[in-house]
Amino acid sequence: MYRLFRAATPDTDEAPPVGLSDEIRLQTVRIFALVGEAIATATHALLANDRELAKRVVEQDVVIDDLVNELVTTAETLLLEGDQDNVDTRRELLTLLRVLPEVERNGDLAEHVARRAARGLGNEMSPRARGLIERMGEVASTIWREATDVIIDGKPEAVGAIEDIDDELDDLHVSLTAELTSGSMSVPVAVDVALMARFYERFGDHCVNLARRQVGRGGAD
């Protein structure tokens, strides 16, 4: 595995490795933190019927998109105009450009959940659907933390856990689909809930893709 962010060796006289700037590291960490906050807050807003909180998540997605676009531009500029002989830095920049689209998509998925929360969908769901969505939100937050460990902290052992957690999201999606066919909700509500369940499932899929791209195992989009 190639770690995206390499740290200097502590308590030695060895010079730190040349790599991405602290500013790029901090901006990447901030983006990951904002996406994790978005999916957790969107789920809470949905279940609590907090429409104002949901609207704030929607507004925050613009911030995430702007930060990602800015970081992509910076990385592309450094690749084109930076030190062409610094292989390590170029590899880091290419890794960053590979993972950022997945990160942005997960921010968008959290925003999609928040938009439905802002319309008051939470109050229209059946009790079982609410319980399943609550669990999907918890699992989505967990899998994002694991993906962050892989990308930011370079922990390849987290990849297996990510795939197991994604399996749970898939199972929850199946259970929620069964609830939707039970007739416990109106057709318009059931359609919205089905879409929302898909958002959580895709959130997990992107986390798997992130981990696999980082460790060089490939993975479908």
Secondary structure, DSSP 8 states (H G I E B T S, - for coil): ---SS----TTSSS-----S-HHHHHHHHHHHHHHHHHHHHHHHHHHHT-HHHHHHHHHHHHHHHHHHHHHHHHHHHHHHHS-TT-HHHHHHHHHHHHHHHHHHHHHHHHHHHHHHHHTTGGGGS-HHHHHHHHHHHHHHHHHHHHHHHHHTT--TTHHHHHHHHHHHHHHHHHHHHHHHTTT-S-HHHHHHHHHHHHHHHHHHHHHHHHHHHHHT-----
